[in-house]
Amino acid sequence: MADSIIEQSLSDFTTEIYYHCCKEVDIIEFQETENKLINLINKENFEIFQLIFNKNFIATSFAQVFLQVVIKELILALTARDIETDNEIFRLF
């Protein structure tokens, strides 16, 4: 039972992230920008750029990313800005 709940939650989360990303990124504009870069620096240099760009990111599992997002959202939910001092405070209630 717990496995099916986790699988469903993971499925819902990935679907939500996918639609959120697609809503934020205009695919046509992204492809046009890529084509402009290819025209400026040629195809071979663009492929080298992509390889260098990919090497600079740390490969991580989806579970680690999910955990980081959950922690970030929890911290945001438990913090507030004090009206009087304009400082960020941690709420325990």
VOPA-603306 format. One record per residue (C-alpha): x, y, z; residue in three letters; residue number from 1. Coordinates in steps of 0.02 Angstrom, whole numbers, plus 50000, padded with zeros to 5 digits. Each point is the difference from the previous one (the first is absolute). Layout:
residues N
+-------+-------+-------+-----+-----+
:    xx :    yy :    zz :   r :   k :
+-------+-------+-------+-----+-----+
:     X :     Y :     Z : ALA : NUM :
...
+-------+-------+-------+-----+-----+
end
This chain:
residues 93
+-------+-------+-------+-----+-----+
:    xx :    yy :    zz :   r :   k :
+-------+-------+-------+-----+-----+
: 50000 : 50000 : 50000 : MET :   1 :
: 50138 : 50123 : 50048 : ALA :   2 :
: 50094 : 49960 : 49839 : ASP :   3 :
: 49849 : 50041 : 49894 : SER :   4 :
: 49974 : 50165 : 50092 : ILE :   5 :
: 50183 : 50046 : 49973 : ILE :   6 :
: 49991 : 49951 : 49816 : GLU :   7 :
: 49841 : 50104 : 49976 : GLN :   8 :
: 50076 : 50149 : 50091 : SER :   9 :
: 50157 : 49989 : 49894 : LEU :  10 :
: 49896 : 49988 : 49842 : SER :  11 :
: 49895 : 50151 : 50050 : ASP :  12 :
: 50155 : 50099 : 50046 : PHE :  13 :
: 50089 : 49964 : 49836 : THR :  14 :
: 49844 : 50044 : 49901 : THR :  15 :
: 49982 : 50163 : 50096 : GLU :  16 :
: 50183 : 50045 : 49974 : ILE :  17 :
: 49989 : 49958 : 49815 : TYR :  18 :
: 49848 : 50111 : 49972 : TYR :  19 :
: 50075 : 50138 : 50108 : HIS :  20 :
: 50160 : 49999 : 49896 : CYS :  21 :
: 49906 : 49995 : 49835 : CYS :  22 :
: 49893 : 50146 : 50058 : LYS :  23 :
: 50154 : 50102 : 50048 : GLU :  24 :
: 50107 : 49959 : 49847 : VAL :  25 :
: 49941 : 50044 : 49827 : ASP :  26 :
: 50062 : 49854 : 49896 : ILE :  27 :
: 49990 : 50093 : 49834 : ILE :  28 :
: 50098 : 50148 : 50069 : GLU :  29 :
: 50126 : 49878 : 50074 : PHE :  30 :
: 50025 : 49915 : 49832 : GLN :  31 :
: 50017 : 50169 : 49912 : GLU :  32 :
: 50133 : 50053 : 50124 : THR :  33 :
: 50092 : 49837 : 49975 : GLU :  34 :
: 49995 : 50025 : 49811 : ASN :  35 :
: 50067 : 50178 : 50018 : LYS :  36 :
: 50145 : 49934 : 50105 : LEU :  37 :
: 50037 : 49865 : 49871 : ILE :  38 :
: 50002 : 50132 : 49862 : ASN :  39 :
: 50117 : 50110 : 50101 : LEU :  40 :
: 50128 : 49872 : 50056 : ILE :  41 :
: 49968 : 49855 : 49879 : ASN :  42 :
: 49934 : 49826 : 50041 : LYS :  43 :
: 50164 : 49921 : 50057 : GLU :  44 :
: 50039 : 50139 : 50125 : ASN :  45 :
: 49821 : 49994 : 50064 : PHE :  46 :
: 50015 : 49813 : 50034 : GLU :  47 :
: 50165 : 50030 : 50092 : ILE :  48 :
: 49913 : 50136 : 50101 : PHE :  49 :
: 49860 : 49879 : 50045 : GLN :  50 :
: 50126 : 49869 : 50059 : LEU :  51 :
: 50092 : 50127 : 50108 : ILE :  52 :
: 49836 : 50066 : 50068 : PHE :  53 :
: 49940 : 49824 : 50046 : ASN :  54 :
: 50165 : 49959 : 50087 : LYS :  55 :
: 49979 : 50148 : 50118 : ASN :  56 :
: 49842 : 49930 : 50078 : PHE :  57 :
: 50002 : 49870 : 50137 : ILE :  58 :
: 49904 : 49843 : 49956 : ALA :  59 :
: 49876 : 49960 : 50136 : THR :  60 :
: 49858 : 49882 : 50029 : SER :  61 :
: 49819 : 50055 : 49989 : PHE :  62 :
: 49976 : 49953 : 50183 : ALA :  63 :
: 50135 : 50123 : 50054 : GLN :  64 :
: 49921 : 50140 : 49899 : VAL :  65 :
: 49828 : 49956 : 50069 : PHE :  66 :
: 50066 : 50003 : 50178 : LEU :  67 :
: 50083 : 50169 : 49972 : GLN :  68 :
: 49838 : 50073 : 49931 : VAL :  69 :
: 49900 : 49933 : 50147 : VAL :  70 :
: 50125 : 50075 : 50124 : ILE :  71 :
: 49997 : 50167 : 49910 : LYS :  72 :
: 49810 : 50006 : 49998 : GLU :  73 :
: 49994 : 49952 : 50185 : LEU :  74 :
: 50122 : 50139 : 50045 : ILE :  75 :
: 49898 : 50125 : 49899 : LEU :  76 :
: 49841 : 49943 : 50085 : ALA :  77 :
: 50076 : 50021 : 50174 : LEU :  78 :
: 50080 : 50170 : 49974 : THR :  79 :
: 49918 : 50170 : 49999 : ALA :  80 :
: 50054 : 50181 : 49996 : ARG :  81 :
: 49976 : 50099 : 50161 : ASP :  82 :
: 49900 : 50158 : 49962 : ILE :  83 :
: 50084 : 50106 : 50133 : GLU :  84 :
: 50183 : 49954 : 49970 : THR :  85 :
: 49989 : 49937 : 49821 : ASP :  86 :
: 50105 : 49850 : 50053 : ASN :  87 :
: 49964 : 49824 : 49945 : GLU :  88 :
: 49940 : 49891 : 50145 : ILE :  89 :
: 49973 : 49814 : 50021 : PHE :  90 :
: 49822 : 49955 : 50053 : ARG :  91 :
: 49974 : 49853 : 50116 : LEU :  92 :
: 49809 : 50012 : 50008 : PHE :  93 :
+-------+-------+-------+-----+-----+
end
